[in-house]
């Protein structure tokens, strides 16, 4: 053996002899099963597309995912990475109950990640003055408070969209789509002006109440994250989290309509149009339970029918994943929940109620007398103080705070603070 090692020519001679003795027909027959074994091995290794994040992915038959970090070190590492990332928070919609929802958005979304910038796209109405609560946000990149105008309805929009089940018809859908895509335009303009690109975009609603912080497990590169339930034949469009590329597709609600038309989509509501946007552009999406609900003044039948809308009590343990909610004394809890929620159509207004996560309000009438005490107890002292501040706000203080908010905002496009505050504080009731 030592002689062979000392003489390289003998090694070459033995290699040539081994090659000449091979039965190549047998080798060809062996190759396919060998390649199959290699393929199965690599598939098993990469079956979790999030393994590089140090997380495990769990899914149920309803395709709702939950993600668990391998250990606390991995979670901390991911949080640190997110804190180094540029994150745009896109906040859209009217400010009707913003004294209840706004402070929770600041605490549980904006202040969670150090390097996040706020963009607000909201219509001017008699509740817009409540947006001054955003003055305490750490970084405000853009605010646009605009006077709503009727939008032209094109032939492709009339083919693709349906007025059915939309409170304001197709015009209402277009106004909503304009709110969402308008926020994307604000983000893109800001990027151009400052020569950078955001890593992530969080798109949420002005009327969303957050019970706990938005966790790092909800940021999945290459996927667009939405809540489960309230899908109405498509995907829940009340919140989305994605990297920049997936977010551009998801937020292009108006400009994507011609492509949906070309693809043959017809008579879609907001949720089904949203799903079609992602699928036609091959954007993968995940649904994960998220700790927020949409505060509503609308009245709904109780108990809800098969296609009815459940209204969760704000005190529900959650996560509520964008379900409609209000502060109330729950009318349905415990053993009442299963028979009530089981009636709901799972592809329509259904909301995940597993693990006693939800309690229901009787929402067929106006908010109950004394709802303020219910809210203050559930939300805690800080959020209760913000509610009371708006309740007692005077005109001159409102104008002053809007001026301060404008001074700390990189790009401001809105009527004067005096007009916004007068519209709300002089001409209409506070609630």
DRENDO-1510 file (C-alpha; in Angstrom, 1 decimal, always signed):
<recs>
REC; n; res; u; v; w
REC; 1; UNK; +0.0; +0.0; +0.0 .
REC; 2; UNK; +2.8; +2.4; +0.9 .
REC; 3; UNK; +4.4; +1.6; -2.5 .
REC; 4; UNK; +1.2; +2.6; -4.3 .
REC; 5; UNK; +1.0; +5.9; -2.4 .
REC; 6; UNK; +4.6; +6.7; -3.1 .
REC; 7; UNK; +4.1; +6.1; -6.9 .
REC; 8; UNK; +1.3; +8.2; -8.3 .
REC; 9; UNK; +1.5; +6.5; -11.7 .
REC; 10; UNK; +0.4; +3.3; -10.1 .
REC; 11; UNK; -2.7; +5.0; -8.7 .
REC; 12; UNK; -3.6; +6.3; -12.2 .
REC; 13; UNK; -3.1; +2.8; -13.6 .
REC; 14; UNK; -5.5; +1.3; -11.0 .
REC; 15; UNK; -8.1; +4.0; -11.6 .
REC; 16; UNK; -8.1; +3.3; -15.4 .
REC; 17; UNK; -8.4; -0.5; -14.7 .
REC; 18; UNK; -11.4; +0.2; -12.4 .
REC; 19; UNK; -13.1; +2.3; -15.0 .
REC; 20; UNK; -12.6; -0.3; -17.7 .
REC; 21; UNK; -14.1; -3.0; -15.6 .
REC; 22; UNK; -17.3; -1.1; -14.9 .
REC; 23; UNK; -20.5; -2.4; -16.4 .
REC; 24; UNK; -21.9; +0.8; -17.8 .
REC; 25; UNK; -25.4; -0.7; -18.4 .
REC; 26; UNK; -25.7; -1.5; -14.7 .
REC; 27; UNK; -24.6; +2.0; -13.9 .
REC; 28; UNK; -27.3; +3.5; -16.1 .
REC; 29; UNK; -29.9; +1.3; -14.4 .
REC; 30; UNK; -28.7; +2.4; -11.0 .
REC; 31; UNK; -28.7; +6.2; -11.7 .
REC; 32; UNK; -32.5; +6.9; -11.7 .
REC; 33; UNK; -33.2; +5.5; -8.2 .
REC; 34; UNK; -30.0; +7.2; -6.9 .
REC; 35; UNK; -31.1; +10.5; -8.2 .
REC; 36; UNK; -34.6; +10.0; -6.8 .
REC; 37; UNK; -33.1; +9.4; -3.3 .
REC; 38; UNK; -31.0; +12.6; -3.6 .
REC; 39; UNK; -34.1; +14.5; -4.7 .
REC; 40; UNK; -36.2; +13.3; -1.7 .
REC; 41; UNK; -33.4; +14.1; +0.7 .
REC; 42; UNK; -33.1; +17.7; -0.5 .
REC; 43; UNK; -36.9; +18.2; -0.5 .
REC; 44; UNK; -37.1; +17.0; +3.1 .
REC; 45; UNK; -34.3; +19.4; +4.1 .
REC; 46; UNK; -36.0; +22.4; +2.4 .
REC; 47; UNK; -39.6; +21.5; +3.1 .
REC; 48; UNK; -39.8; +24.5; +5.5 .
REC; 49; UNK; -39.3; +27.6; +3.4 .
REC; 50; UNK; -38.8; +29.6; +6.5 .
REC; 51; UNK; -35.9; +27.5; +8.0 .
REC; 52; UNK; -33.4; +30.2; +7.4 .
REC; 53; UNK; -35.4; +32.3; +9.9 .
REC; 54; UNK; -35.0; +29.6; +12.5 .
REC; 55; UNK; -38.8; +29.1; +12.7 .
REC; 56; UNK; -41.2; +26.2; +12.4 .
REC; 57; UNK; -44.4; +26.6; +10.3 .
REC; 58; UNK; -47.6; +24.9; +11.3 .
REC; 59; UNK; -50.8; +24.7; +9.2 .
REC; 60; UNK; -54.3; +23.4; +9.8 .
REC; 61; UNK; -56.9; +22.2; +7.4 .
REC; 62; UNK; -58.0; +25.8; +7.1 .
REC; 63; UNK; -54.6; +26.7; +5.7 .
REC; 64; UNK; -54.0; +29.1; +8.6 .
REC; 65; UNK; -50.4; +29.1; +9.6 .
REC; 66; UNK; -48.7; +29.7; +12.9 .
REC; 67; UNK; -44.9; +30.2; +13.1 .
REC; 68; UNK; -42.8; +29.3; +16.1 .
REC; 69; UNK; -39.2; +30.3; +16.5 .
REC; 70; UNK; -36.7; +27.5; +17.2 .
REC; 71; UNK; -35.6; +29.3; +20.4 .
REC; 72; UNK; -35.5; +32.7; +22.1 .
REC; 73; UNK; -32.1; +33.4; +20.5 .
REC; 74; UNK; -33.6; +33.1; +17.0 .
REC; 75; UNK; -36.5; +35.3; +17.9 .
REC; 76; UNK; -34.2; +38.0; +19.2 .
REC; 77; UNK; -32.0; +37.7; +16.1 .
REC; 78; UNK; -35.1; +38.2; +13.8 .
REC; 79; UNK; -36.2; +41.2; +15.9 .
REC; 80; UNK; -32.8; +42.8; +15.6 .
REC; 81; UNK; -32.8; +42.2; +11.8 .
REC; 82; UNK; -36.3; +43.8; +11.6 .
REC; 83; UNK; -35.0; +46.8; +13.6 .
REC; 84; UNK; -32.3; +47.3; +11.0 .
REC; 85; UNK; -34.8; +47.0; +8.2 .
REC; 86; UNK; -36.7; +50.0; +6.7 .
REC; 87; UNK; -40.4; +49.5; +7.4 .
REC; 88; UNK; -43.2; +51.6; +6.0 .
REC; 89; UNK; -46.5; +51.5; +7.9 .
REC; 90; UNK; -49.4; +52.5; +5.7 .
REC; 91; UNK; -52.5; +53.6; +7.6 .
REC; 92; UNK; -55.6; +54.2; +5.5 .
REC; 93; UNK; -59.3; +55.0; +6.1 .
REC; 94; UNK; -61.6; +57.4; +7.9 .
REC; 95; UNK; -61.0; +58.3; +11.5 .
REC; 96; UNK; -64.4; +57.7; +13.0 .
REC; 97; UNK; -63.4; +56.0; +16.2 .
REC; 98; UNK; -59.7; +56.9; +16.1 .
REC; 99; UNK; -59.6; +58.0; +19.7 .
REC; 100; UNK; -60.1; +54.2; +20.5 .
REC; 101; UNK; -57.9; +52.7; +17.8 .
REC; 102; UNK; -55.1; +55.2; +17.1 .
REC; 103; UNK; -53.2; +54.9; +20.4 .
REC; 104; UNK; -53.3; +51.1; +20.1 .
REC; 105; UNK; -51.8; +51.4; +16.5 .
REC; 106; UNK; -49.0; +53.6; +17.8 .
REC; 107; UNK; -48.2; +51.3; +20.8 .
REC; 108; UNK; -48.7; +47.9; +19.1 .
REC; 109; UNK; -47.4; +48.6; +15.6 .
REC; 110; UNK; -45.5; +51.8; +15.1 .
REC; 111; UNK; -43.4; +51.7; +18.3 .
REC; 112; UNK; -42.6; +48.0; +18.0 .
REC; 113; UNK; -39.9; +48.4; +15.3 .
REC; 114; UNK; -37.3; +51.1; +15.7 .
REC; 115; UNK; -36.9; +51.9; +12.0 .
REC; 116; UNK; -40.5; +52.3; +10.9 .
REC; 117; UNK; -42.0; +55.3; +9.1 .
REC; 118; UNK; -45.7; +56.2; +9.1 .
REC; 119; UNK; -47.7; +57.1; +6.0 .
REC; 120; UNK; -51.4; +58.3; +6.5 .
REC; 121; UNK; -53.9; +58.4; +3.7 .
REC; 122; UNK; -57.3; +59.5; +5.0 .
REC; 123; UNK; -60.4; +61.4; +3.7 .
REC; 124; UNK; -61.3; +64.8; +5.1 .
REC; 125; UNK; -64.5; +64.5; +7.2 .
REC; 126; UNK; -65.8; +65.6; +10.6 .
REC; 127; UNK; -63.7; +63.0; +12.4 .
REC; 128; UNK; -60.4; +63.7; +10.7 .
REC; 129; UNK; -59.3; +66.0; +13.6 .
REC; 130; UNK; -58.8; +62.8; +15.7 .
REC; 131; UNK; -55.7; +62.0; +13.6 .
REC; 132; UNK; -53.8; +64.5; +15.7 .
REC; 133; UNK; -53.2; +61.6; +18.1 .
REC; 134; UNK; -50.5; +60.5; +15.6 .
REC; 135; UNK; -48.4; +63.4; +16.7 .
REC; 136; UNK; -46.8; +61.1; +19.2 .
REC; 137; UNK; -45.6; +58.7; +16.5 .
REC; 138; UNK; -41.8; +58.5; +16.3 .
REC; 139; UNK; -41.4; +59.1; +12.6 .
REC; 140; UNK; -44.1; +60.5; +10.3 .
REC; 141; UNK; -42.9; +60.3; +6.6 .
REC; 142; UNK; -46.2; +61.4; +4.9 .
REC; 143; UNK; -49.7; +62.6; +5.7 .
REC; 144; UNK; -52.4; +63.1; +3.0 .
REC; 145; UNK; -55.8; +64.2; +4.2 .
REC; 146; UNK; -57.9; +64.8; +1.0 .
REC; 147; UNK; -61.3; +65.9; +0.0 .
REC; 148; UNK; -63.1; +62.9; -1.4 .
REC; 149; UNK; -64.3; +63.3; -5.0 .
REC; 150; UNK; -66.4; +60.9; -7.1 .
REC; 151; UNK; -64.2; +58.6; -9.2 .
REC; 152; UNK; -64.8; +57.8; -12.8 .
REC; 153; UNK; -66.0; +54.2; -13.4 .
REC; 154; UNK; -64.3; +52.6; -16.4 .
REC; 155; UNK; -65.7; +49.7; -18.5 .
REC; 156; UNK; -63.1; +47.3; -17.2 .
REC; 157; UNK; -63.9; +48.3; -13.6 .
REC; 158; UNK; -67.6; +47.7; -14.2 .
REC; 159; UNK; -66.9; +44.2; -15.6 .
REC; 160; UNK; -64.4; +43.1; -13.0 .
REC; 161; UNK; -66.2; +44.5; -9.9 .
REC; 162; UNK; -69.6; +44.0; -8.3 .
REC; 163; UNK; -71.7; +46.5; -6.3 .
REC; 164; UNK; -73.3; +43.6; -4.5 .
REC; 165; UNK; -72.8; +43.7; -0.7 .
REC; 166; UNK; -70.8; +46.9; -1.0 .
REC; 167; UNK; -72.6; +49.6; +1.2 .
REC; 168; UNK; -71.6; +52.3; -1.4 .
REC; 169; UNK; -71.6; +50.2; -4.5 .
REC; 170; UNK; -68.7; +50.1; -7.0 .
REC; 171; UNK; -68.0; +53.7; -6.2 .
REC; 172; UNK; -67.3; +52.6; -2.6 .
REC; 173; UNK; -64.9; +49.9; -3.8 .
REC; 174; UNK; -63.0; +52.4; -6.0 .
REC; 175; UNK; -62.7; +54.9; -3.1 .
REC; 176; UNK; -61.3; +52.2; -0.9 .
REC; 177; UNK; -58.9; +51.0; -3.6 .
REC; 178; UNK; -57.8; +54.6; -4.1 .
REC; 179; UNK; -57.0; +54.9; -0.4 .
REC; 180; UNK; -54.8; +51.8; -0.5 .
REC; 181; UNK; -53.0; +52.5; -3.7 .
REC; 182; UNK; -52.6; +56.2; -2.9 .
REC; 183; UNK; -50.7; +55.2; +0.2 .
REC; 184; UNK; -48.4; +53.1; -1.9 .
REC; 185; UNK; -47.8; +56.1; -4.2 .
REC; 186; UNK; -46.8; +58.2; -1.1 .
REC; 187; UNK; -44.3; +55.5; -0.1 .
REC; 188; UNK; -42.8; +55.3; -3.6 .
REC; 189; UNK; -42.5; +59.1; -3.8 .
REC; 190; UNK; -40.7; +59.2; -0.5 .
REC; 191; UNK; -38.3; +56.5; -1.6 .
REC; 192; UNK; -37.4; +58.4; -4.7 .
REC; 193; UNK; -36.8; +61.6; -2.8 .
REC; 194; UNK; -34.6; +59.8; -0.3 .
REC; 195; UNK; -32.9; +57.3; -2.7 .
REC; 196; UNK; -33.7; +54.1; -0.8 .
REC; 197; UNK; -36.3; +51.2; -0.9 .
REC; 198; UNK; -38.3; +49.9; +2.0 .
REC; 199; UNK; -37.7; +46.3; +3.1 .
REC; 200; UNK; -41.2; +45.8; +4.4 .
REC; 201; UNK; -44.6; +47.5; +4.2 .
REC; 202; UNK; -47.4; +47.0; +6.8 .
REC; 203; UNK; -50.8; +48.1; +5.5 .
REC; 204; UNK; -53.4; +48.5; +8.2 .
REC; 205; UNK; -56.6; +50.4; +8.8 .
REC; 206; UNK; -57.3; +53.5; +10.8 .
REC; 207; UNK; -60.2; +51.7; +12.5 .
REC; 208; UNK; -58.2; +48.8; +13.7 .
REC; 209; UNK; -57.8; +48.2; +17.4 .
REC; 210; UNK; -54.7; +46.2; +18.4 .
REC; 211; UNK; -54.7; +44.2; +21.6 .
REC; 212; UNK; -51.1; +43.0; +21.6 .
REC; 213; UNK; -48.0; +44.0; +19.5 .
REC; 214; UNK; -47.5; +42.8; +15.9 .
REC; 215; UNK; -44.9; +40.1; +16.3 .
REC; 216; UNK; -41.7; +39.4; +14.3 .
REC; 217; UNK; -43.1; +36.0; +13.1 .
REC; 218; UNK; -45.4; +37.9; +10.8 .
REC; 219; UNK; -42.6; +39.1; +8.5 .
REC; 220; UNK; -42.0; +36.3; +5.9 .
REC; 221; UNK; -39.8; +37.2; +2.9 .
REC; 222; UNK; -41.4; +36.3; -0.5 .
REC; 223; UNK; -44.9; +35.9; +1.0 .
REC; 224; UNK; -47.8; +38.2; +1.6 .
REC; 225; UNK; -49.3; +37.8; +5.0 .
REC; 226; UNK; -53.1; +38.3; +5.6 .
REC; 227; UNK; -55.5; +37.4; +8.5 .
REC; 228; UNK; -57.7; +34.4; +8.2 .
REC; 229; UNK; -61.5; +34.6; +8.3 .
REC; 230; UNK; -63.7; +37.5; +7.0 .
REC; 231; UNK; -62.7; +36.4; +3.5 .
REC; 232; UNK; -66.1; +36.9; +1.7 .
REC; 233; UNK; -65.1; +34.5; -1.1 .
REC; 234; UNK; -61.5; +35.8; -1.4 .
REC; 235; UNK; -58.9; +36.9; +1.1 .
REC; 236; UNK; -59.3; +39.1; +4.2 .
REC; 237; UNK; -58.0; +42.5; +3.0 .
REC; 238; UNK; -58.1; +44.4; +6.3 .
REC; 239; UNK; -54.4; +44.1; +6.9 .
REC; 240; UNK; -51.3; +42.9; +5.0 .
REC; 241; UNK; -47.6; +42.5; +5.8 .
REC; 242; UNK; -45.1; +41.8; +3.0 .
REC; 243; UNK; -41.7; +42.6; +1.7 .
REC; 244; UNK; -41.5; +45.5; -0.8 .
REC; 245; UNK; -42.1; +43.4; -4.0 .
REC; 246; UNK; -45.1; +41.5; -2.7 .
REC; 247; UNK; -46.6; +44.6; -1.2 .
REC; 248; UNK; -46.4; +46.5; -4.5 .
REC; 249; UNK; -48.7; +43.9; -6.1 .
REC; 250; UNK; -51.0; +43.7; -3.0 .
REC; 251; UNK; -51.5; +47.5; -2.7 .
REC; 252; UNK; -52.0; +48.2; -6.4 .
REC; 253; UNK; -55.8; +47.9; -6.0 .
REC; 254; UNK; -56.8; +50.2; -8.8 .
REC; 255; UNK; -54.0; +49.8; -11.4 .
REC; 256; UNK; -54.3; +46.0; -11.4 .
REC; 257; UNK; -58.0; +46.0; -12.5 .
REC; 258; UNK; -57.2; +46.1; -16.2 .
REC; 259; UNK; -55.0; +43.0; -15.8 .
REC; 260; UNK; -57.8; +41.2; -13.9 .
REC; 261; UNK; -60.1; +42.1; -16.7 .
REC; 262; UNK; -57.7; +40.7; -19.3 .
REC; 263; UNK; -57.5; +37.5; -17.2 .
REC; 264; UNK; -61.3; +37.1; -17.5 .
REC; 265; UNK; -62.2; +37.9; -13.9 .
REC; 266; UNK; -65.8; +39.1; -13.5 .
REC; 267; UNK; -68.1; +40.5; -10.7 .
REC; 268; UNK; -65.6; +40.4; -7.9 .
REC; 269; UNK; -66.0; +42.0; -4.5 .
REC; 270; UNK; -63.1; +43.6; -2.7 .
REC; 271; UNK; -61.8; +40.4; -1.1 .
REC; 272; UNK; -62.1; +38.2; -4.2 .
REC; 273; UNK; -60.4; +41.0; -6.3 .
REC; 274; UNK; -57.6; +41.1; -3.8 .
REC; 275; UNK; -57.1; +37.4; -4.0 .
REC; 276; UNK; -57.1; +37.5; -7.8 .
REC; 277; UNK; -54.4; +40.3; -7.7 .
REC; 278; UNK; -52.1; +38.0; -5.9 .
REC; 279; UNK; -52.8; +34.8; -7.8 .
REC; 280; UNK; -52.6; +36.3; -11.3 .
REC; 281; UNK; -49.2; +37.8; -10.4 .
REC; 282; UNK; -48.0; +34.6; -8.8 .
REC; 283; UNK; -47.5; +36.2; -5.4 .
REC; 284; UNK; -47.7; +33.5; -2.7 .
REC; 285; UNK; -49.7; +34.3; +0.4 .
REC; 286; UNK; -50.1; +33.0; +4.0 .
REC; 287; UNK; -52.9; +33.5; +6.5 .
REC; 288; UNK; -52.0; +33.9; +10.1 .
REC; 289; UNK; -54.1; +34.9; +13.1 .
REC; 290; UNK; -53.4; +38.5; +14.1 .
REC; 291; UNK; -54.2; +40.5; +17.2 .
REC; 292; UNK; -56.5; +43.2; +15.9 .
REC; 293; UNK; -60.2; +43.9; +15.2 .
REC; 294; UNK; -62.1; +46.5; +13.2 .
REC; 295; UNK; -64.1; +48.8; +15.4 .
REC; 296; UNK; -67.5; +49.3; +13.8 .
REC; 297; UNK; -70.6; +51.5; +14.5 .
REC; 298; UNK; -72.7; +49.4; +12.0 .
REC; 299; UNK; -75.5; +47.3; +13.3 .
REC; 300; UNK; -75.8; +43.6; +12.5 .
REC; 301; UNK; -78.4; +41.0; +13.3 .
REC; 302; UNK; -77.9; +38.9; +16.4 .
REC; 303; UNK; -77.3; +36.0; +16.6 .
REC; 304; UNK; -75.7; +36.1; +13.1 .
REC; 305; UNK; -77.2; +33.9; +10.3 .
REC; 306; UNK; -75.2; +31.7; +7.9 .
REC; 307; UNK; -74.0; +34.8; +6.0 .
REC; 308; UNK; -74.3; +37.2; +8.9 .
REC; 309; UNK; -71.5; +39.2; +10.5 .
REC; 310; UNK; -70.4; +38.4; +14.0 .
REC; 311; UNK; -69.3; +41.4; +16.1 .
REC; 312; UNK; -66.7; +40.5; +18.7 .
REC; 313; UNK; -66.5; +42.1; +22.1 .
REC; 314; UNK; -63.4; +44.2; +22.5 .
REC; 315; UNK; -62.6; +42.2; +25.6 .
REC; 316; UNK; -62.3; +39.0; +23.7 .
REC; 317; UNK; -59.0; +37.1; +24.3 .
REC; 318; UNK; -58.3; +37.0; +20.6 .
REC; 319; UNK; -56.5; +37.1; +18.3 .
REC; 320; UNK; -59.5; +38.4; +16.3 .
REC; 321; UNK; -57.8; +38.7; +12.9 .
REC; 322; UNK; -59.7; +41.8; +11.8 .
REC; 323; UNK; -63.2; +40.7; +12.8 .
REC; 324; UNK; -65.7; +43.5; +13.4 .
REC; 325; UNK; -65.8; +44.5; +17.1 .
REC; 326; UNK; -67.1; +47.1; +19.6 .
REC; 327; UNK; -66.7; +47.7; +23.4 .
REC; 328; UNK; -69.7; +45.9; +24.9 .
REC; 329; UNK; -70.9; +43.6; +27.7 .
REC; 330; UNK; -70.7; +40.2; +25.9 .
REC; 331; UNK; -74.0; +38.7; +25.0 .
REC; 332; UNK; -72.6; +35.3; +24.0 .
REC; 333; UNK; -69.7; +33.6; +25.8 .
REC; 334; UNK; -68.6; +30.1; +26.7 .
REC; 335; UNK; -71.0; +27.3; +25.6 .
REC; 336; UNK; -73.0; +29.8; +23.5 .
REC; 337; UNK; -70.0; +30.4; +21.1 .
REC; 338; UNK; -69.8; +27.1; +19.3 .
REC; 339; UNK; -73.4; +26.7; +18.1 .
REC; 340; UNK; -73.5; +30.4; +17.2 .
REC; 341; UNK; -70.2; +30.5; +15.3 .
REC; 342; UNK; -70.6; +27.1; +13.7 .
REC; 343; UNK; -73.5; +28.4; +11.6 .
REC; 344; UNK; -71.3; +30.9; +9.8 .
REC; 345; UNK; -70.2; +30.2; +6.3 .
REC; 346; UNK; -66.4; +29.5; +6.5 .
REC; 347; UNK; -65.7; +31.1; +3.1 .
REC; 348; UNK; -67.6; +34.3; +4.0 .
REC; 349; UNK; -67.9; +36.0; +7.3 .
REC; 350; UNK; -66.5; +33.2; +9.5 .
REC; 351; UNK; -64.0; +34.2; +12.2 .
REC; 352; UNK; -61.7; +31.8; +13.9 .
REC; 353; UNK; -63.1; +31.2; +17.4 .
REC; 354; UNK; -60.8; +28.3; +18.5 .
REC; 355; UNK; -59.5; +28.2; +22.1 .
REC; 356; UNK; -62.3; +30.5; +23.4 .
REC; 357; UNK; -60.7; +33.4; +21.6 .
REC; 358; UNK; -63.9; +35.3; +21.0 .
REC; 359; UNK; -67.0; +36.6; +22.8 .
REC; 360; UNK; -69.8; +38.2; +20.9 .
REC; 361; UNK; -71.8; +41.5; +21.2 .
REC; 362; UNK; -75.4; +41.9; +20.5 .
REC; 363; UNK; -74.8; +44.4; +17.8 .
REC; 364; UNK; -78.4; +44.8; +16.4 .
REC; 365; UNK; -78.7; +48.2; +18.1 .
REC; 366; UNK; -76.4; +51.2; +18.9 .
REC; 367; UNK; -73.5; +51.0; +21.3 .
REC; 368; UNK; -74.7; +50.3; +24.8 .
REC; 369; UNK; -74.9; +53.1; +27.4 .
REC; 370; UNK; -71.6; +53.1; +29.4 .
REC; 371; UNK; -69.5; +51.6; +26.6 .
REC; 372; UNK; -66.8; +54.1; +27.6 .
REC; 373; UNK; -66.2; +52.4; +31.0 .
REC; 374; UNK; -66.1; +49.0; +29.2 .
REC; 375; UNK; -63.4; +50.4; +26.8 .
REC; 376; UNK; -61.3; +52.0; +29.5 .
REC; 377; UNK; -61.3; +48.8; +31.6 .
REC; 378; UNK; -60.3; +46.6; +28.6 .
REC; 379; UNK; -57.8; +49.1; +27.0 .
REC; 380; UNK; -56.0; +50.3; +30.1 .
REC; 381; UNK; -55.1; +53.7; +31.5 .
REC; 382; UNK; -53.0; +55.0; +28.7 .
REC; 383; UNK; -55.5; +54.3; +25.9 .
REC; 384; UNK; -58.4; +55.5; +28.2 .
REC; 385; UNK; -56.5; +58.8; +28.7 .
REC; 386; UNK; -56.3; +59.3; +24.9 .
REC; 387; UNK; -60.0; +58.7; +24.6 .
REC; 388; UNK; -60.8; +61.2; +27.3 .
REC; 389; UNK; -58.4; +63.8; +25.8 .
REC; 390; UNK; -60.3; +63.7; +22.4 .
REC; 391; UNK; -63.6; +63.8; +24.3 .
REC; 392; UNK; -62.6; +67.1; +26.0 .
REC; 393; UNK; -60.5; +68.6; +23.2 .
REC; 394; UNK; -60.9; +72.4; +22.5 .
REC; 395; UNK; -60.5; +74.0; +19.1 .
REC; 396; UNK; -57.4; +76.1; +19.8 .
REC; 397; UNK; -55.6; +73.0; +21.3 .
REC; 398; UNK; -56.6; +71.0; +18.3 .
REC; 399; UNK; -55.2; +73.6; +15.9 .
REC; 400; UNK; -52.0; +73.8; +17.9 .
REC; 401; UNK; -51.4; +70.1; +17.9 .
REC; 402; UNK; -52.0; +69.8; +14.2 .
REC; 403; UNK; -49.4; +72.5; +13.6 .
REC; 404; UNK; -46.9; +70.5; +15.8 .
REC; 405; UNK; -47.7; +67.3; +13.9 .
REC; 406; UNK; -47.2; +69.0; +10.5 .
REC; 407; UNK; -43.8; +70.3; +11.6 .
REC; 408; UNK; -42.6; +66.8; +12.4 .
REC; 409; UNK; -43.9; +65.3; +9.2 .
REC; 410; UNK; -41.6; +65.0; +6.2 .
REC; 411; UNK; -44.4; +65.5; +3.6 .
REC; 412; UNK; -47.7; +67.1; +4.5 .
REC; 413; UNK; -50.6; +67.4; +2.1 .
REC; 414; UNK; -53.8; +68.4; +3.9 .
REC; 415; UNK; -56.2; +71.3; +4.5 .
REC; 416; UNK; -55.3; +73.7; +7.3 .
REC; 417; UNK; -55.4; +72.5; +10.9 .
REC; 418; UNK; -58.0; +75.2; +11.5 .
REC; 419; UNK; -60.3; +73.8; +8.8 .
REC; 420; UNK; -59.9; +70.2; +10.0 .
REC; 421; UNK; -60.5; +71.0; +13.6 .
REC; 422; UNK; -63.4; +73.3; +13.0 .
REC; 423; UNK; -65.1; +70.7; +10.8 .
REC; 424; UNK; -65.0; +68.2; +13.7 .
REC; 425; UNK; -65.3; +70.3; +16.8 .
REC; 426; UNK; -67.7; +73.0; +15.8 .
REC; 427; UNK; -70.1; +71.4; +13.3 .
REC; 428; UNK; -70.7; +67.8; +14.6 .
REC; 429; UNK; -71.0; +65.7; +17.7 .
REC; 430; UNK; -67.8; +64.2; +19.1 .
REC; 431; UNK; -68.4; +60.5; +18.8 .
</recs>
